[in-house]
């Protein structure tokens, strides 16, 4: 018994560390996005398209890897997958240099290469979770699965949280200081005006502005950009206002020196000291940040890739596939309705019954779609949203996302405990209350004004993370229990497809909404989707905790 417990916890801990490192080389792209936008003028819509494509690829990969995982050695499956992910992440940072691309508007070839590498990475990423489902259902009995898998599921948040801190530090402290290079400042200024400045104008008025046009012209060769900007601050009355902003290197240097003297200086103080409008001052402030740490985004790929390489070798060393592979007896579970050594035809029939013909699995899959919309909207867009809409520094945004993940860990543990101790293993009931809590706290975050203390914003967003990560962990547990251990990976592959179909909304949908209307509509959509997800979970309120007795 001692030997079995040792291997059980060795498997849990090794796969937790391994899966956290899968996140290091998957979600690092989100933290690199602000730097990529600043240096290559990649729009939110383009990022949304990329996130949508790679999300779909990952969902399909996870589904097919789920089918493979039920028949393949989990030790080889997971460690080789992490190794391949690390290599593609490492390659990402070298692409601009290989193509000879400098700071400025990105050529199509650069974006295509980014997309190809991200697609390859997400094909390999599909070998992260399915082997874990196989491993844990062979090492953990069903009556302990909710609690122990909730502990394991903290690996998502541990990975994302540590990555947020690491990448926040990288983006704020590494890279090259190009603020003394007039040409680089000019190019980054043009990128900022094209991609971000419209949002600053919108936020300078109480109403959501309707943008008519933006035009950049040059005067002399003095790096001066003239922005001729017409917009409607009151779209109901159709009032149009024209504002002209001048962006010149001399004013940039004054703003840069003010920030160097006082890193905590406010936008209002910069505007007052230099007689600028607040949107104008905010733009210069943002450009200073982008030129001070140019190229830092590359290290968001290099350092996580190096750690993932070490992790791949660690997984291969630490893991073993089943108790039988180390001379121990297999778990004696409740009957799963078919012999463990059944033929391929019998196994397929079993999977058809327990997965594809099981309405509870389909309800969990649909619910997973809505859970992932909310989760990915924060995880994928959080760094960009916090630096642009809430005006946080890279480091501060990184810590905010990390705290969101830390509270997610606590939420997962509480949700697992509540499932086993309060709801008698019925994970779907716990999910109903979790989705309600997520909707309420996202709503509170939405209505809080920009002037509120950042600590309040962080606490409210953290509580949203506390609630949304419960369902994210429990759906996998519920699917594994309903399908039984013989089809657990396939069931999780199916629910995973629906989870990653959510990128149509959280990726492409969010990107288009931000470019056209600003961040407010994204938050309203997330709140509505959380309520819909709660309603879907209610459909299986009376379902049993597992499918072993059938």
Buried (B, 14 or more C-beta within 10 A) or exposed (E): EEEBEEBBBBBBBBBBBBBBBBBBBBBBBBBBBBBBBBBBBBBBBBBBBBBBBBBBBBBBBBBBBBBBBBEBBBBBBBBBBBBBBBBBBBBBBEBBEEEEBEBBBBEEEBBEBBBEBBBBBBBBBBBBBBBBBBBBBBBBBBBEBBBBBBBBBBBBBBBBBBBBBBBBBBBBEBBEEBBEBBEBBBBBBBBBBBBBBBBBBBBBBEEBBBBEEBEBEEEEEEBBBBBEBBBBBBEEEEEEEEBEBEBBBEBBBBBBEBBEEEEEBEBEEBBEEBEBBBBBBBBBBBBBBBBBBBBBBBBBBBBBBBBBBEBBEBBBEBBBBBBEBEEBEEBEBBEBBBEEEEEEEEBEEBBEBBBEEBEBBBBBBBBBBBBBBBBBBBBBBBBBBBBBBBBBBBBBBBBBBBBBBBBBBBBBBBBBBBBBEEBEBBBBBBBBBBBBBBBBBBBBBBEBEEEEEEEEBBBBBBBBBBBBBBBBBBBBBBBBBBBBBBBBBBBBBBBBBBBBBBBBBBBBBBBBBBBEBBBBBBBBBBBBBBBBBBEBBBBBEEBBBBBBEE
